[in-house]
Amino acid sequence: MCGIAGLFLKDAKLEPDLGSMLAGMLSPLNDRGPDSAGFAVYGAETPGHVKFTLRLSSTTDLDELLKELRDSVGSPLTHRLQGTHVVLSIPAEQASPARRVLAGFDGVAIVGGGRRMEIFKEVGRPDDVSRQFGLGRMSGTHAIGHTRMATESAVTTNGAHPFTTGDDQCLVHNGSLSNHCAVRRELVKKGLSFQTENDTEVAAGFITAKLHEGGSLQQAMEACLDALDGFYTFVIGTEGGFGVLRDPIACKPAVVAETDRLVAFGTEYRALVDLPGIASAKVWEPAPATVYRWELH
């Protein structure tokens, strides 16, 4: 099952409503994924800074964490508490020492990082997760979201989508990969590390590896068609836009709507019905084994 939603804005006037529109897209997909939910929002950057989205355990001492970070990076930092997550903004040149502190601090998990991307995910019904993190109040240029029905792994926050294995890059997935263990072993040999046994994290890592090798996002997505076995629909978020890819059989449902103001992706059309201008949108089913990408100019 699972549900996917993606939204890319062409019209900057819509940016303050990005979060509320995505929340409205995820809500109809509650029954496709009642176990957990998550979303990635690409909002404004702070020049010269990177963001880390962190998940804290119930016993994490946030004040102590912030003190240790300030002592380590030796630079000002800002933070914003949102539900069980914290978004930190740190000078880019201090990103590496900050990562070392975060990796060694008990009860802290790095959910995502980059100049613009913030990721939030938790166990629970999608509507509840959206409200918990205040998705409806978020703004930005584009976003992707996921509602999960676990089939091959436990219902945990770590297993919720989106998965990220690179800065400002993430992926959501509906389907199942049959060769993810073999692909994971090859990626580990190349230096990638993984936090879960989830097949979706392997797909995200595969794209990261191809980008690190110098390939474009187009080339990385095309390489998925040869390297990844199984059935899948991917929606991939990057700093500059988002992409859609279905496997060569394309047995998982998918629909795209495009107007002169936005591009929207949904697992089902009902996720799109309340978007502005949808009545006059170009609506189509993405073709199998075909890369679709939309990028900011």
C-alpha positions in Angstrom: 0.0 0.0 0.0 1.6 3.3 1.2 0.8 6.7 -0.2 3.0 9.3 -1.7 2.5 13.0 -2.3 4.8 15.6 -3.9 4.3 19.3 -4.7 6.5 21.6 -6.8 5.6 25.2 -7.0 6.2 27.3 -10.1 4.4 30.4 -8.7 6.3 32.0 -5.8 3.0 33.4 -4.6 1.9 29.9 -3.5 5.0 29.3 -1.3 3.4 30.4 2.0 0.7 27.8 1.4 3.1 24.9 0.5 2.6 23.1 3.9 -1.1 23.5 4.0 -1.5 22.1 0.5 0.8 19.1 1.2 -1.1 18.4 4.5 -4.3 18.4 2.4 -2.7 16.0 0.0 -1.6 13.5 2.7 -4.9 13.5 4.5 -6.8 11.5 1.9 -4.0 8.9 1.9 -4.4 8.1 5.6 -5.9 4.7 4.8 -3.1 3.8 2.5 -0.5 4.3 5.3 -1.9 4.5 8.8 1.3 3.3 10.6 3.6 6.3 10.2 4.1 9.4 8.1 6.8 11.9 7.2 7.6 14.8 4.9 10.4 16.8 3.6 10.0 20.6 3.0 12.4 22.7 1.0 12.2 26.2 2.6 14.4 29.3 2.8 18.1 28.9 3.4 20.3 31.0 5.6 23.3 32.0 3.5 26.5 30.3 4.7 24.6 27.9 7.0 23.4 24.3 7.0 20.4 22.8 8.7 20.2 19.6 10.7 16.9 18.1 11.6 17.2 16.0 14.7 15.0 13.6 16.5 15.3 13.6 20.3 14.5 10.8 22.7 12.4 11.6 25.8 15.5 11.6 27.9 17.7 13.9 25.8 18.9 17.0 27.5 18.5 19.7 24.8 20.3 22.4 26.8 23.3 20.1 27.3 23.3 19.2 23.6 23.3 22.9 22.6 26.1 23.7 25.1 28.2 20.9 23.7 27.6 22.0 20.2 28.5 25.6 20.9 31.7 24.5 22.7 32.6 22.3 19.8 31.8 24.5 16.8 32.9 27.8 18.5 30.2 29.7 16.5 26.7 30.9 17.1 23.9 28.5 16.3 20.1 28.8 16.3 17.5 26.1 16.9 13.8 25.6 16.6 11.9 22.9 18.6 9.1 21.2 16.6 7.4 18.3 18.2 9.9 15.6 18.8 12.3 17.2 16.4 14.8 20.1 16.5 16.0 22.1 13.5 19.5 23.5 14.0 21.2 26.1 11.9 25.0 26.0 12.0 27.7 27.8 9.9 28.5 25.6 7.0 32.2 25.4 7.8 31.4 23.9 11.2 29.1 21.2 9.8 31.7 18.4 10.2 32.5 19.0 13.9 28.8 19.4 14.6 28.0 16.0 13.0 30.6 14.4 15.2 29.0 15.9 18.3 25.5 14.9 17.2 26.6 11.3 16.3 28.1 10.8 19.8 25.3 12.4 21.8 23.0 9.8 23.5 19.4 9.9 22.3 19.9 12.1 19.2 19.2 10.9 15.6 20.0 13.0 12.6 16.9 12.9 10.5 18.2 15.0 7.6 20.6 17.8 6.7 21.3 20.4 4.0 20.9 24.0 3.1 17.2 24.0 2.6 15.7 20.6 3.5 13.9 19.9 6.7 12.5 16.4 7.4 9.9 15.4 9.9 8.6 11.9 10.5 7.0 9.9 13.3 4.8 6.8 14.0 1.1 7.6 13.9 -1.7 8.4 11.5 -0.6 11.0 8.9 -3.1 13.6 10.0 -1.8 13.4 13.5 1.8 13.6 12.3 1.1 16.6 10.2 -0.5 18.4 13.1 2.3 17.4 15.5 4.9 19.1 13.4 2.8 22.0 12.2 3.0 21.1 8.5 0.1 23.4 7.6 2.2 26.4 8.7 5.3 25.6 6.7 6.4 27.4 3.5 8.8 26.6 0.7 9.2 25.9 -3.0 8.6 22.1 -3.0 7.9 19.2 -0.7 7.4 15.4 -0.7 5.5 13.3 1.8 4.6 9.7 2.6 2.1 7.6 4.5 3.4 4.2 5.4 1.8 0.8 5.7 4.6 -1.4 6.9 4.9 -4.8 5.1 8.5 -6.0 5.5 9.9 -4.1 8.5 8.8 -2.9 11.9 6.6 0.1 12.5 9.2 2.5 13.9 10.1 6.2 13.4 13.4 5.0 11.8 11.4 3.1 9.3 9.2 6.0 8.3 9.8 7.9 5.0 11.4 10.1 3.6 14.8 8.5 3.7 17.9 10.7 3.2 21.5 9.7 2.5 22.8 13.0 1.2 22.5 16.7 1.9 19.3 18.2 0.6 18.4 14.8 -1.0 15.6 12.4 0.0 13.3 9.8 -1.3 9.9 8.3 -0.7 8.8 4.9 -2.1 5.7 2.8 -2.7 6.6 -0.8 -3.5 9.2 -3.4 -2.6 12.8 -4.0 -3.8 13.8 -7.6 -4.1 17.6 -7.1 -4.4 18.2 -4.4 -1.8 20.4 -6.6 0.4 22.9 -7.2 -2.5 22.8 -3.5 -3.5 23.4 -2.5 0.1 26.5 -4.6 0.3 27.9 -2.9 -2.8 27.1 0.5 -1.5 28.8 -0.2 1.9 31.9 -1.2 0.0 31.8 2.3 -1.5 31.7 3.9 1.9 28.0 4.5 2.4 26.4 3.8 5.8 22.8 2.9 6.5 20.7 3.4 9.7 18.0 0.8 8.9 17.3 -2.5 7.0 14.6 -0.7 5.0 14.8 -1.2 1.2 13.9 2.4 0.6 17.0 3.6 2.3 19.0 1.5 -0.1 17.3 3.2 -3.0 18.2 6.6 -1.6 21.7 5.5 -1.0 22.0 4.2 -4.6 21.1 7.6 -6.0 23.5 9.3 -3.6 26.3 7.1 -4.7 25.7 7.8 -8.4 25.6 11.6 -7.7 28.9 11.3 -5.8 30.4 9.5 -8.8 29.7 12.6 -10.8 26.4 11.6 -12.5 23.5 13.9 -12.9 20.1 13.3 -11.1 18.8 12.2 -14.5 21.6 9.6 -14.9 21.2 8.4 -11.3 17.5 7.8 -11.8 18.0 6.1 -15.1 20.6 3.8 -13.4 17.9 2.7 -11.0 16.1 0.9 -13.8 19.0 -1.4 -14.4 20.3 -1.9 -10.8 17.1 -2.1 -8.7 14.8 -5.1 -9.0 11.3 -5.1 -7.8 8.3 -2.9 -8.1 8.5 0.7 -7.1 7.4 4.3 -7.5 9.9 6.8 -6.3 9.5 10.5 -5.6 12.9 12.1 -5.1 13.5 15.5 -3.5 16.6 17.6 -4.1 17.5 21.2 -3.3 16.6 22.3 -6.8 13.4 20.3 -7.4 11.9 16.8 -7.5 11.7 13.8 -9.7 9.4 10.8 -10.3 10.3 7.3 -11.4 8.3 4.1 -11.8 9.7 0.6 -12.5 9.3 -0.9 -16.0 6.1 -2.7 -15.0 4.6 0.2 -13.1 2.1 -1.8 -11.1 1.9 0.8 -8.3 -0.7 3.6 -8.9 0.5 7.1 -9.6 -0.9 10.3 -11.1 0.6 13.7 -11.9 -1.2 17.0 -12.4 0.5 20.1 -13.8 -0.7 23.7 -14.2 1.2 27.0 -14.9 1.4 27.4 -11.1 2.4 24.0 -9.8 3.2 20.3 -10.4 1.6 17.7 -8.0 2.1 14.0 -7.7 -0.1 11.6 -5.8 -0.5 7.9 -5.4 -4.2 8.5 -6.1 -6.1 11.4 -7.8 -8.0 12.1 -4.6 -4.8 13.5 -3.1 -4.9 16.3 -5.7 -8.5 17.3 -5.8 -8.3 20.3 -3.5 -5.2 21.9 -5.2 -5.7 25.3 -6.8 -6.4 25.1 -10.5 -6.8 21.4 -10.5 -10.0 21.5 -12.6 -8.0 22.8 -15.6 -4.7 20.9 -14.9 -3.1 18.5 -17.3 -3.4 15.2 -15.6 -1.6 12.0 -16.6 -0.3 8.7 -15.4 3.6 8.6 -15.4 4.9 6.1 -18.0 6.8 3.1 -16.8 10.6 3.3 -16.8 10.5 7.0 -17.6 12.3 9.8 -15.6 10.3 12.9 -14.9 12.0 15.9 -13.3 11.0 19.5 -12.4 13.6 22.0 -11.3 13.8 25.5 -10.0 15.2 28.2 -12.3 
